[in-house]
Structures are given as structure tokens and as C-alpha cells.
Amino acid sequence: MAKINVLLAEDEPALGQIIQESLETRNFVVHLCRDGEIAWKCFQHESIDIAVLDVMMPKKDGFTLAKEIRQIDSQTPIIFLTAKSQSSDVVEGFTIGGNDYLKKPFSIEELIVRINNLLDRVNLQKNTQNLIIGRFTLTLSKQALQFDNDTEVQLTHREAQLLFHLAKNRNQVLDRSFILNKLWGNDDYFSARSMDVFISKLRKKLSKDKTLQIINIRGYGYKLVDENT
């Protein structure tokens, strides 16, 4: 089995070493970087399968590093490690292209589960065909949404995944807790707030097609109403 290359950007030496040693016993190759600038150089020169980024780092913080990664790579999963608990910080992390986050302190086993889940999603995307949604075409492997023959609009990883699940369950209520646990890893308050932001973004992107509508079913979840089906 091919080993998975992990970029680990963590400036706490003890924590970084614990994570590195734990992952390396489970078939991962870990590129441990002590600050954001070194991590950025590593990402550019190594074939990274997943990035685990501490938010608070010297020289270049995790959010800045993630933005730079997303400018050249829209698909490599990113997990943030953070001591921050403000909902605005969590939402910012997802908005700039992060796929998951873990609040410190956390268990190594939970980190490994989240890494494996994200890698499974990437593999699923590679094998998923285009999905027609009204007059839109969602290409999950490229995280792109195209309206008729217009130019493709790039989606974030989480936008693409959320739209995919809504479309696969179109005209049915998508359970809020299910999608939060599936895409965010939990259904806590901060994740729920983040999901609401992403729903708003998708509504704007789908607004060109008046036969499509994402509605909120209070107390249950969301439904993508598609008048074409």
C-alpha cells in the first residue's frame, strides 16, 4: 500500500513530535514543519496528500498558509488545529477552503479518523461522474459548477460536497445532523453556523436557475427543490 504524505505544520515541538510519531506508525509519511513559511516551501516541493495546519504559527499563520495553498491547489484536504473557539474563526477557516478543524486539546485517534475520512472523500470524488442540477453541471472531481455553457465557477471543497449531497437527495429533506457529522465531523453550534454560511453561498450560486431553490425545513434540515424532476 502506498504511503500517504502528510504536511504537518505545528510550532509546538512536543505536540508536533507526538502527532508525527503516531501517524508514522500508521503508514503515513509526515513532513513536520515548525512555522508557516517552511510549511509553504514544503507544500510546493513535496507531493502532499493532506495538510494538517496549526492556526497560530510564527512567520505565517495557518489561515494565511491555507489561502496560499488554495491559490494553487483546490483539492488537497486541509485540517486546522486550533485553540480558538470563536465561531467567526471557525467559519473563516472553512470559508478559505479548510475541510475540517480540531480544537486543542484533541486525541490523536480522532485526528487519524478525520484524516482517513477526508482522504476517503477525495477518492470518492475522483470516481464520481458529473451531476446535472437543473441547468447546472457539477463536476465534483474539479469542484466546479457550470451554468449552461458559461464559464465554470470554482467551488470550495465543502461547497462542492454540500451541493453534491443536496442534489443526490433533491426534493427530500437532508437531515441537518447527518450532513454536519458527514462533512464537518460534528454537529456542534460552530459547525451549524458554518453550514448556514455555506448554504447562503450556494443559494447565490444557484440563483441563475429559477427552478432551483434551497429551503430551510426548521428543526430538520435543508431541501434542494428542483422543479425539473
Helices and strands as residue ranges (DSSP letters): E 4-9, H 13-24, E 28-33, H 36-45, E 50-54, H 62-72, E 78-82, H 87-95, E 100-103, H 108-126, E 131-133, E 136-139, E 144-147, E 153-154, H 157-168, E 173-175, H 176-179, I 180-184, H 189-206, E 212-217, E 221-226
